[in-house]
Amino acid sequence: MQFTKRLREPIMRGEIDCTVRIWRRPHVKLGGKYRLGPGHIEVTAMRQIELQDITPALARRSGFEGVVDLLKIAKHGAGENVYLIEFRYLSGD
């Protein structure tokens, strides 16, 4: 799973623990581990949500200034399904 460059450091510090993705189908799996910096993120929860479930608070929790900022990044392909993915960062130590 890829993250925009400005989110990587806050994720590794534990300040961001979720992401919203708009895909045709899930691209990650529960319990899956995905490389990020010297460690990796582990998906702890994933559920499909509706576009209107993306609140300003959820956008900020995901590392964005607001809903519009989040959607500029999350909605860039042909996908229509909205997924809320929660994770934890595990350092490489």
C-alpha positions in Angstrom: 0.0 0.0 0.0 1.4 3.4 -1.0 1.1 6.7 0.8 1.7 10.2 -0.4 5.1 11.4 0.7 3.8 14.0 3.2 2.0 11.2 5.2 4.8 8.8 5.6 6.6 10.4 8.5 3.4 11.0 10.5 2.4 7.4 9.9 5.8 6.2 11.2 5.5 8.4 14.3 2.1 6.8 15.0 0.1 10.1 14.4 -1.9 8.6 11.5 -3.6 5.2 12.0 -6.1 5.0 9.1 -6.6 5.7 5.5 -9.5 6.0 3.1 -9.2 4.4 -0.3 -11.5 4.3 -3.3 -11.0 1.1 -5.2 -12.9 -1.3 -7.4 -12.0 -4.1 -5.0 -9.8 -4.2 -1.8 -6.0 -4.1 -2.5 -5.0 -5.1 1.0 -6.1 -7.8 3.4 -6.8 -7.9 7.1 -3.5 -8.7 8.9 -1.5 -7.9 5.8 1.9 -6.2 6.3 3.1 -3.6 3.8 6.5 -2.0 3.8 6.9 1.6 4.8 10.3 3.1 5.6 12.4 0.9 7.9 9.3 -0.9 9.1 5.8 -1.8 7.9 2.2 -1.2 8.5 -0.1 -4.0 9.5 -3.8 -3.7 8.5 -5.9 -4.1 11.7 -9.3 -3.4 10.3 -11.0 -2.8 7.0 -14.6 -2.0 6.1 -16.5 -0.6 3.2 -18.1 2.8 3.9 -20.1 5.3 1.9 -18.6 8.5 0.5 -20.8 10.5 2.8 -19.2 8.7 5.8 -16.0 10.7 5.2 -16.3 13.4 7.7 -13.8 16.3 8.4 -12.8 14.4 11.6 -12.0 11.2 9.6 -10.1 13.3 7.0 -7.9 14.8 9.7 -7.4 11.4 11.4 -6.2 10.2 8.0 -3.7 13.1 7.8 -5.5 15.5 5.6 -6.8 19.1 6.1 -10.3 18.2 5.2 -12.6 16.0 3.0 -11.8 17.7 -0.3 -8.0 17.4 0.4 -8.5 13.6 1.2 -10.6 13.0 -1.9 -8.0 14.6 -4.2 -5.7 11.8 -3.2 -8.1 8.9 -2.6 -10.2 9.3 -5.8 -7.8 9.0 -8.6 -8.8 5.9 -10.5 -11.9 4.1 -11.8 -12.9 2.7 -8.4 -16.2 3.3 -6.8 -16.0 1.4 -3.5 -14.9 3.4 -0.5 -12.8 1.5 2.1 -11.7 2.7 5.6 -8.5 0.9 6.4 -7.1 1.0 9.9 -3.5 0.0 10.6 -0.6 0.3 13.0 3.0 1.0 12.2 5.6 -1.5 13.3 9.2 -0.2 13.2 12.0 -2.3 11.7 13.7 -2.7 15.1 
